[in-house]
């Protein structure tokens, strides 16, 4: 791809754009992107491995990786600096990614980046820094009184079913209805059902080790059996009395790259299609496949959903859709809901919509060495539920030190999978990561990781489905361990359950002595973690916008002990009946012994220190998301109730007792033990659609973003509206009611007869209170309906003495509202001698094609020699030139011939052509 960079450099060097500086003007959007190069580029052009192909509406920004990019769950995204340009389409080779260019300004082509889950793909990752001695290892926690990882008394039976495929909205090919069942043998009565859904992985493979992401799988290839990767987890649950089923989703993985929600709605539909079959089989066992008839009848009133990666987001959506039905046109299941989902387990999940279901208990596993969803965005399934509904559902985050993304699925694990598999945490032998490289003392082997995962899946089943509160301390931040998961270090925190009043930085609070910081913000002075910080925080994972209101923490920084930070909510809180105050506190990775005194003050001004907490950081490096909150508690006893009015607490004070340090308070809660019964609240549901319209030839039309509010009751959401031209995002909180039109986003589309870009006016929505959000993103897309101007060429100086540049005028048949570009390729001349590599400026040749003048050859024989031209929006022409050199050799006239070509380098039928002749200087 050096050639692509040099071609771009040539385009900048030879263009003289009328009325503007050289470069790109407006193009297409990311949903909609526009490109623009300015003088700051200094002619340096596109970075290596980048190119721009096509012309007009077919123009694309292309990045090609030196190595295959594994098909994973995190999205590949193009950025310009910190600005999201869009999500490119992958090519079949797994190395090339293309993004249509329409609409958003790009200030400099030098700052193009490819990211996936916040991690750079197009540049070396930051070195981990520090030796192994700098990494802290968490202390071993005490053993819990019950261990859910111990096998149960039942033997198991295993088999598969393969039903007729189903069609899902937005997908051209039908999706398979295939699953593997593991059930207890000889169990009496109806048994709870656990359904597993794998994540996004490549779909097809050959015995020779080739892989692909197509669907259906081409001839000579086999589907990857990702659904068989959880057999160990299934066998453990089945031995404990659960009927388990793991479903295949290759048909979604092979088609979801262009889905606005990443395939979440399709995965939900698939899950509910399987649940509907199980409900029917439970009622009419004779209609079931053989393996289901061998199993006990499933109790569909007790269902646990387990999802890995994008499968996690899929089962979260399935839980939502089961309670609050989605709009029928986007749903692939429209039958009755004959099941009750008691909880979800989300393993290294994506959460593109940041739309958790507040009233369904959840456990989210965060793998500390995740190389796929590396920002650990699944933390939002915990943090994003605060204040949304009643707060009775437990939402637990389970941080597994040393676990990667893939090894929770044996079919994604080298040495266990039937298809090619790898360790998703990239390992540099010259600079091994002291936390996550194989052999590091904190890194788990595949078997250790899978055993820990199975143990905690069983813990969630035992708590959410069986109602055994004895396993709650394994999940809710109480600081106990399950010995079956040893030697893994597993840390937890939680919100919900019997937590009461909370000090929430997201709400109406004032802070003194510290800083109320924003989870996502471009300014280091405002952001909780500056962008230059080595490492990341799952709590501060980025969403759709570069700055996001409503997600905050309290930042503490001190250089001496004793300076209190006070957090004061807008109204007094009651701690009456609480057994402890539970705080979630982040400290820097590898730090130890941060000590904070925790005090509260009542409305009379009386202050009471409840106790002192000690917080240690997680093992971490610059490549891990280890700025993660530890849950710590201070007890509240009878003496505290006697000294304070616990019914009216006005502020929380944190006083550092170590010499210096940093910390971030995520929240603090009145805590009591126990797991309450969860009753789902009647919530409003919001789904944003997309309306696509033609711009028209004249006049102005106003369209409205399609938004459907369903469900029950009034709720609040935060609405974000993006301007496709400036990129500016505005936001406001909106109260919504089912059937009403509370979200009204008018979009004005002006028609004309000039070629222009498609423009997408995007909106996105997030729940604030008493609401759930299904389809979080949509808008109005205005499509250009005018033809692309044709490109013509006329000579300026097409016969010159050697040493002078050949020049042509490139013109458009009409001015356009977008930049119009084209590519000219050198082709053989019709007769006479052709200009050779020795007749042109060698620096120009090198920059144009990467080629050397030696050996001398005609220019048409130089591989990759192409010239870009670009006319900015509103312009009608530019110049194209070929610099020649004086060689001092007497020779006949020599010619060059340039022809306009398409994206593949083939001549455009009837396209423009330029010829030029060079004669001796004497």
N, C-alpha and C positions, 0 to 999 in steps of 0.2 A: 504493500500500500504506500510505499514511498513515492511510487509513480503518481498516485492520486494526489498526494500533497504537492508534488512538483507541478503537476498540471494546473492545480489551483493557483500556485504561485505565478505561473505564466499568465494565467488569465488576469490576475491583478496587475502584472507588469505591463501587459500589452494594451490594456483597455484605456481609452480616454473617453469617459462618459460625458456627453454633452450636458452641461448644467449641473453636474454633481461630481463628487469625488468617486474614484473607482470603487466598484464593489457591488454587493448585493443590496437590493432594496426589498420591498415587501414580498413575502411569499405566503405559504399556507400555515394553517394552525396545527396545534399539537394534539389536543384534540386538534392543534392548529397552530402552525408555527410560521414565523416569517423570519427571513434571514437578511442580514445587513452587515456589510463589512465597512469599516471606517479607516481613517488615516492612522489610528492607533495600531493597526495591524502591521504597518510598515512594510507591506508586501510579503510578510512572513507566511500568510496563507493558512490553509487548514492544517491542523496537526496531522502527524503521521497516522495512517490507517483510516482516515476520513476522506470522503469524496462527496460530490454532488452530481447526481445523474438526472437525465430527462430534461424536459422543457415544459414550461407553462404549468398546467395543473398536474402533470405527470412528474414534476421535479421532486426528487427525494434526497434527503440527507442520509448518507450511508456510512456506517462504521463496520469495519471488518476486523475481527479479532485474530491474533496470531494462532490461537488455539480454539478448539471447540468450546463454546459456553454451555455447560450442562443445562439441560432443560429442568428448571427448578420451579419453586413456588413463588419466590419473590419476583416482582416485575422488573424487567430491564427498562431503564428510563434514560432519555437524553436530557442533559442539562447544559445551560450556558451560565457558567458560574454557579450561583445558588438558585437559578431560575429554571423551573421545569419547562422543557420544550414539548415533550410528549413521550409516548410509549411506542417504540418502533415495532414493526412486524419482523419476526425472525424468518430467515430463509431456511431451506431444507438442509443446508450444509452445517447449520448450528454455529456458524461463525459470522455470518453477515446479517446486519439489522438495518432496516430501511424505515425512515420516517418521512411521510408526505409533508411538504413544506407549504404551509398556508398560515399566515397571519400574525405571529407574535414576534416582536422585535428582538434581535440578537445583537448585542452591542459589539461583540468581538468574536471572530471565528477562532481566536487562539485559546479561548477558555471553554471549549466544548468538553463535556465529560459524559461518561457512561456510568450510571450507578445502578445498583441493585440492592434494595433494602439499606440504602445509605452508604454502601460500600462501592469504591471505585473499581470498575472492571477494566478500564483502559489505561491504568497507570499502576505502578507497583504500590502495594499496600504499605502503609506506614510500618516501619520496623517496630518490633515489640518493645525494644528497649529493656534494659535491666537484665541482670542474670537471674538464674533460677533462685538464688538466695533472696531476691527481692520480692518474690511472690509469697503471699501469706496463704496458709492452708487453714480452713475453718476447723475449730475444735470439734471433736466427735460429740454429738448430742446424746443425751440419755435415751435408752430404749423405751418405746411406748408399751403400754400394758397389753395391747393386742397388736399382732403383726399380720396385716392383710395379705402379705406376700406368701404366706404359707399355703401350700395346696390343700384343697378340701378333700372330702371323703369320696367324691364320685369319680368313677372312670368316665371316659369321654368317647364320643362317636364323632367322626369327621366325614364330610362329603360336600359336594358342590351341586348347585342348580344353575341352569342356563335357560332363561326364558326368552320370549320374543323381545327384540329391542323396542325402545320407545323413542318417539320424536319429541324434542324439546324446543321451545321457542328460541329462535335466533341461531339454531344449529342446522346446517344443511344435511348432515348425515345422522341417521338414528344412533342412539346410544345403547350399549349393551345392558342387559339385566342379568348379570352374572354374579355369583357370590359363593363363598366358602362358609360352611356351617360347622361349628363345633358345639356340641351339646352334652349335657350330663346324661349318663346312661343309668336308667333305673330310677330317676328322680320322680317323686310322686307329685301330682297336682300341677297347676300352671306355674311356670317359672318366668322370672323377669327376663327381659330381652336386652342384650347389648349389641348395638350396631356400630361397626367400624367403617370409616371412609378414608381411603388413602389420599395423598396429596398429588401435586402436579409433578410428574416424572415423565421421562421419555416413554413412548407408547409401544414401540416395536423394536425388534432386534433380530439379528441373524445368528446362526451358530458360529459364524466367523467373527463375531464381536462387533458388527456394525449396528448402529442405533439410529432411531429417527423419531419424529414427533407427528407422523401422519395418522390419519384415521379415515377409513379403515386401513389396516396394515396392508402394505403392498404384497404382491405375490412373492414368495420366497422368504417372508419374514413372519415372525410370531409376535402376538401381543405379550407385553411384559406383564407377568402375573403379580402386579403390585398388591392386589387384594389378598394374596397369600402371605404377606409379610408380617401379619400380626397373629400368626398361629400360636406363638408362645403365650401371648396375652390372652387369646381366646381359650386356650387349654386351662390356664390358671382359673379364669372366671368360670368355665364350664365345670371344673372340679369343685367349685364352690356353689354350684347349683344354677348358674345362669345359662340360658340359651344364647349363643353368640352367632353373629353373621357379619362377614366382612365383604363389602360390595366392591365391584370393579367400576372404575370411572375413566377408563382410557378414552372412551368416546368423547368425553368432555375435555380431557387434557389435550386431545388432538385438535380441538376446535375453539378453545376459549381465549386465544391470544387477543382477539379483537372485541371480546365482550367488555362492555363499559364497567361492569362490576367484577371482572376477572373470573367470571363463571360461578359466582356465589349462588345466584338464583337457580341456575341449572343444577348445581350439586344438591341444593335443597329439594328441587323437584325429584331428582333421582332417589334421594333418601326416602322421601315420602311415598314414592312409587313402591319401593320395597316394603315400607311399613304397611302400606295398604294391602299388599299381597299377604303379609304375615297376619294381618287382622282377619283377612278372609280365610286363611288356612287354619287359624285358631278356631274360628267359628265352624269351619267345614273341613276337618282334617283329611277327608278322603280326596280332596282336590289338590292336596299339597304334593310337591316333589318328594321322591323317595327319602332323601336325607332328612327332610322336615318331618316326614311321618315317623322316622326313627327317633326323633327327639320328643321330649315332653312338649305339651302345648305351651305356647308362649303367652305370658300375661302382658297384654299390650297396655295395661294401666301402669306398668312399671318398666319404663324404657330408659336406657342410658345410651346417649350418642357419643361416640368417640371419633374425633377427626384429627388427622395429621396434616399440618401445613395448610394448603388451600382447602383440604378436607375439613380442617377445623373451622374455617370461615363458613364452609358449606353446612356443617351440622349446626352451627350457631344460627344460620339463616333458617334451617329446617325447624329449629325450636321456635323461632320467631313466627314463621309461616304457619306453624301448627296452632299457635295461640291467636295470631292476628293475620288473617288470610291476605295474601298478596293480590294485586290486580290480576284479573283472569288472563288478559292478553300476554302477560309475561310469565305466567305460571305453567309448568309442565305437569302439574297434578291438580285436578279440580274436584276430586271426590271428597267424601266426608272424612273428618279426622276421628279415627277410631282408636286413638292411642293417647297416652299421657307421658310426656317427656319429663322425667324426674331430675335430670341433670345432664351436663355435657362435660366431656374431657377434651381439651384442645391441646394438641402436642405441637409445639413450635409453630403456632398458627399465623397465618396472615390475617390482617383486619383492615383491608383497603377502605371499607366503608366506615370504620371506627364506630360500629353500630351494635354493641353487645345487647343481649336481652337481659334486662335487669332482674326479672322475676323468675328466671330459670337458674338454679345453682350451677356453678361452673368451677372447674379446676383447669388451670392453664399451666402446662409444663414449658418452662423456658430453658432451652439447652445453652449452657454457658459458652460452648464452643460452636455455636450454630454458624455455619459458613454459607447458608442459603438465606434464611430470613434473619440476617445477622444483627439487625437492630432490635430484635426481640419485641417487635411491635405488639405481640399478643398480650403484653401487660395492659393494653387498653381494655381487654375483657374484664379486668379488675377495676382499674382507675375510672373507666368510662361509665361505670354503673352508679357512681356515687351521686346521691341526690335525685336520681331519675325517677325512682319509684319508691316502694315502701321500705326497701332496705332489708327485708327479712331473708332473702336468698344469700347464701354464702358464696363469695367469689374469691377463690384462692389462686395465688401464684406460687408455683413450685419451681424454684431455680435449682437446676441440676448442674453442679460444677463439673466441667470436663466432658459434658455430653455434646455430641454434634447433632446435626439435623437428621441425617439419613439413617443412623444405626437403630432408630426405634422401629424401622421396617427392615426385616431380614432380607427382603427382595431388593433392597437398596444398599446392601452391605457386602463388601468384597469377601469372597470365600464362602458366602452363604447363598447369594443370589444365583439364579439360573441365567440371568442376563448380565451384561457388564454393569459394574457398580464401583463407586469410589467413595473416599472420605471427602465430604463437602468442605471441611476446613482445610484450606490450602496450606501445604507445608513447604517451607523453604529450608532445604537442608543446610544452607550456609548461614541462615539466621532463624534457627528454630524458635518457635513461640514458647516461652517458658510455662505457659498455662495449657495450651491446646495442642502443641505438636505431639505426635505419637512418642511415648516414652517419658513425657513430662509427668511429674509425680501427681499432678491434678487431673491428667487426661484419663478418661475411662476407656477400657477396651470395649469392643462391640458387645460381648456377652455381658459385661458388667453394666453397660448402659441399658441394654434391653431388659435385664433383670430388674433394674431400678424402675424403668418405665412400667413394666408389668405390675410391680408392687404398688405403685401409686395410682395406676388405673383401677386396681382392685380396691384401693382405699376409697377412691371416689365412689365406686359402685356400692361399697359397704355403707358409706355415709348417706349418699343421695338417694339410693334405691332401697337399701335395707334399713336405713334409719338408725344405724349403730353409732351412737355419739362417742363411743370409746375411740374411734379412729379420727375424730375431729382434731385432736391435738397434733396429728401428723400434717394437717392441711392449713390450719388457721393461724400460724405464727406463734404457737405456744412453745416451740423449741424442743420437740421430741422427734425421734427417728424410728423408722421401720428397719429392724435388723436384716430383713430379707433383701433390702436395697444396698447393703454394705458391699464394697467399700465406698460407694458413692456418697459424696457430701451433698445432702439435699436440704435446702433452706426454704422457708415458706413465709408468706404474709397474706393477709386477707382483709376484705371489707365485708360488711353485711353480717348476717346471722343475728346474734344478740348485741351487736354494737349499737349504742344509742346515739346521743348527741355528739356531734363532731366539730372540731375546729378544721375547716376546709378552706385552704387558700384560694380555691376556685370561686368561693362565694364572696359575700360582702364583708370584707375584713380590712382592718388597718394594721400595719406592722411598724413597730419602732425598734431601733437597734439592729435591724436586719433589712433585707430587701425582698419585696414581693416580685418574684421573677416569672418570666413567661417561658413555658415549655418549648415553644417554637417561635423564634424571632431572629431576624438577621443581625440585630445589634447585639454585640457582646455585652453592652451595658444593661440590656434588658433581658437577654436570654438567661436561662438558668445555667446552661453550660455553653461557653463560648465555642464557636465553630472550630477554633484551633485546638481545643482540648483533645488530648490523646485518649481514645476510647469514647464510649457513648453510654447513654442511659436509656433503658427501655421505657421509662416514664416520659421521656421527651422525644419519642419517635415522631417523625414528621408525617403530616397528612397531606391534604391537597394544596395547602397554602404555605407561603413562606413566613407568615406570621399568623398566629392563631389565638384569638382571645378565648377566655374561659378555661384555659389549662395553665395552672400556675402552681408554684411551690414557694416556700419561704427559704431564702438563701441566707446562711449564716457564715460569717468569716471573722476570725478574731486572731489577734497577735498576743493577747494576754488573757488569762482567766478572769472571770468575774463580770463581764459585760453582758447583761441580759438582753435577750430578744423577746419582745412582747407581741403576741398575736391577739387582737381584739376583734371578735365578731360583731356584727351590727346589732345583735340582741343577746342577752344573757342565755347561757346554756344550763341545762340541768344534768348533773352527774349523780343524782339520787339513785340509789340501788346498784350502782356500778361497783364491781369488784376491783377494777383497775382502770387506769387510763392507758390505752394502747396507742403508741406512736409509731409511725413509719418514717424512718430517718435514713437518708443516704449519707454515706461518708465516702471519701475517695478510695478507689481500689487499693488493696495492699496496706492500707493504714490500719493501725491497731490502737485500741485503748482510748478512743474518743469518749470523754465523760461529760455528761450534761445533767445539771440539776433541773428537775421538772417541778414547777410551781404553778398554782392557780390563785386567782384573786376573785373575791365575790363583790356584790354590789355595794357593800359597806366599806370596801377598801381593805378588808382583811386578806392577808396573803398567807399561803401555806405551801411549804415545800413537801411534795408527796414522796420524793425519793430521787435517787440518782441512777441514770442508765449508762451502760457502757456499750459502745457500738464499734464493731470491727468491719472493715471493708472486705469485699469479696476478692478472691484472686482475679487479677485482671491485667491486661496489656492494652496497647494502642489498638489492637484488633478485636477486642471483646466489648460487649455492652455490659459492663460491670458496675456502673453507677446505679446500683439497685438498692431499694430501701429495705433495711432490716427492721423487723417488728420488735419493739421493746416495750415493756410495760412497767408501770409503777403502781403498787397496790393502793387502793382507797379503803381505809378502815373506819371503824367507829370513832377513833380519835380525830380523824380528819373531818368527819361529819359533825363532831362536837365543836371543832375550831372554826368551821366555815359554814356558810349557807350554801350547801351543794346544789340547791335548787336554782340558784341564781349566780352562776359563775360568769364573770365578765371578761376574763383574759387568761391566757396561757403564757407562762414565761419559761424560756430555756436559757440556762446560764452555763456557759462552758467552764469546765474545771481543768482542762488541759491547757498547756502553755500557748498553743496556736493550733489553728486548723480550719477546716471547712466542713459544712454540713448543709443538708437541705431537708426541711420538714415537708413531707407530702401531706400528712394529715394526722389528727389525733382524735381518739374515740373513747367514749364511755363504754367499757367492755364488761360483758358478763359471759360466763361459759354457757354452753348448750347450743342446740340446733333447732330453731323454731320451725313449725310447719309453715310452708310457703303457700300463700294464696295469690294467684296471679291477679294483678290489678287490671281494671278496664282502662287501657291506654289508647290514645290516638296513634294511628300509624300513618306515616308520610312516605310516599313514593314519588320520586321526580322522574319524569319522562323526557324524551327528546323529540322535538318537532323539527322536521327538515322541510324547508321551503325553497322555492326558486326566488331569486331576487327581483325578477321582472325587468321590463325595459324602461319604466318611468314611474314617477310618483313615489310616495312613501306609504308603507303598510306597517301596521302595528300587530305583532303577534304576541302571544303570551306563553310562557313556559308551562307545559302541562304538569300539573301537580295534583295528585290524588290524596285526599285525607280520608282515611277510613277508621275502623275500630270504634272505640267508645270513649266518651269523655273528652274534655279539653286538655291540651298539653302545650308545651313550649318547645320550640326548636330554634337553633341558630341558623340563619340563612346567609350564605355567602354568594355573592354575585361577582363574576369576573368580567372585566372589560377586555374584549379580544384584541383591541388595538393597543391600549396602554399597558395591559397586564395587571392593572390595579384591581384589587379585590376589596369590595365593601361588604359589610356584614351588619346584621341586626337580629334581635330576638323577636320571634313572631309567635303569637298564641294561635293555635290551630284547633279546629273543631271538625269532626267528621261531616262530610258533605258540604262544608263551607269552602269559600275561596279566599282564605286568609293570606295565603302566599300568592301574591300577584306581582309577577315580574314581566312588565311589558318590554318588548324588544322591537325597535324600529328598524325596518329594512328598506333601504332606498334603492330603487331600481334605476338602471341605466343601460346603455348599449355598449359599454366598454368592458373589455375583459378584466376580470379581477379575481380576487381570492375567495374561496369559501371562507366564511367566518362563523365560528361557533361561539355563541354567547352562553357560557357555562355557568351553572349554579350548582351548589352542593349544600347539603343539609346535615345537621348533627342534632341529636336529641339533647335537650336541656332538662326538661322535667315532664313527667307523666306522658311520655311519648316513646315510640320506637320508630326507627327509620329503616325502611327496606332498601329500595333503590335510592342511594344517597346522591347520585350525580345525574345531571341531565342538562337540558337547555334548549335553545333554538339555534339550528344550523342553517345559515343562509347560503345556498349554493349558487355559484356563478353560473349563468346560463348564456353567456356570450362567447363567441368563438375566439380562439387564440389568434392574435395577429400573426400574419406570415412574415417571415424574415427574408429580406432581399439584400443583395450586395451590389455595390457599384464601385468601380475603381477610383482611387484618389491618386496614387502613384503606383501604377502597376507595371511600369517599365523603368528600371533604375540602373544606375551604375553600381557595381559591387561596392560594398561599404555603406550604402544607403538602405533605409528600410523600405520594404514593400508595404503599401497601405491600401486598405479598402474601407469604404463606408458601409457599415451594416445598418439597415433601416427596418423599421416595422411598418406594416401596412396601415396601422392605426395606433395611437397612443393607448396604453393600458393603465388600469388602476393597480397593477401589480408588476413586479419585476419580471421581465421576460428574458430567458437565456437560451442559448443554443451552443452546440458543439460542432466544430469543423474538424474534419480528419483529412490528412494529406493522402491523396490518391495519385496513381501514376498519370503522367501527362499524356496527351493524345499523340504527340510527335516531338521529335527533337530530343535534346539532352535535358535531363531532370536535375534540378538543384540538389546538391548532395550535402552530406553532413559536414564537409569541409568548407561549404560556401556560406554557412550561417554562424552567428555568434555562438561559440561553444558553451558559454554560460547559459544562454537561452535554451540551447538544446538539452543541456543537463537538467535545467530546471523544468523543462517541458516534458521530458520523458524519462529522465534518469539515465540517458544513453550517452556514450562517449562518441566523439567524431570518428574514432578509429574502430574498426577499419572503415574507410570511406565507402559510403553506400548512398543510394538515392533516399531522399527524405521519406518517400512512401514505403520504404522498407524498414523504417525505424518503428519498432513495436511500441505502441502506446502513445504515439505523438498525436495529440489532439489539442485544439485551441478552443477555450471557452470564450463566449461573448455574453455580455449582460447589459440590458437596457433597463434602467430603473423606472419605477412607476412614474407615469406622466411624460417620460421621454419618448423620443421617436428614433433615436439612433446612437451609434457609438463607432469607434474605429477599431480595426483589427490590423495588426502589423506583424511582419516577419523581418527581424533584423539580419542583414547580410554582412559579410566581411570581405575585405580585400585580400586575395590570396597571391597576387602578383604573377599568376600563371595565365598565359595567353590561351584562350579557349573560346569556343563558340557560345552563343547566347544559351542560357539555361533557364528553365521554367519550373514553376511550382503550381500545383492545382489543389485547391481546397474545396471540400464538399460538405454541406450540412448533413449531419447524421442523426439518427435516433439514439435512444438510450442504450441500445445494444451495439452501437457503432456501425450500423448499417445505413447506407444512404437513404435520405428521405426522398420518396418519389416526387419528382418535379421540384426538389428543393434547391436552395440557392447554391451557387458555385462561384468561386473566385479563382482567377488565374493571374500569374505575374511572371515577369521576365527580368532576368539580371544579365547585364552585359559587362564586358571588361571596363575598368575605370579609365584606361588610356584612350 
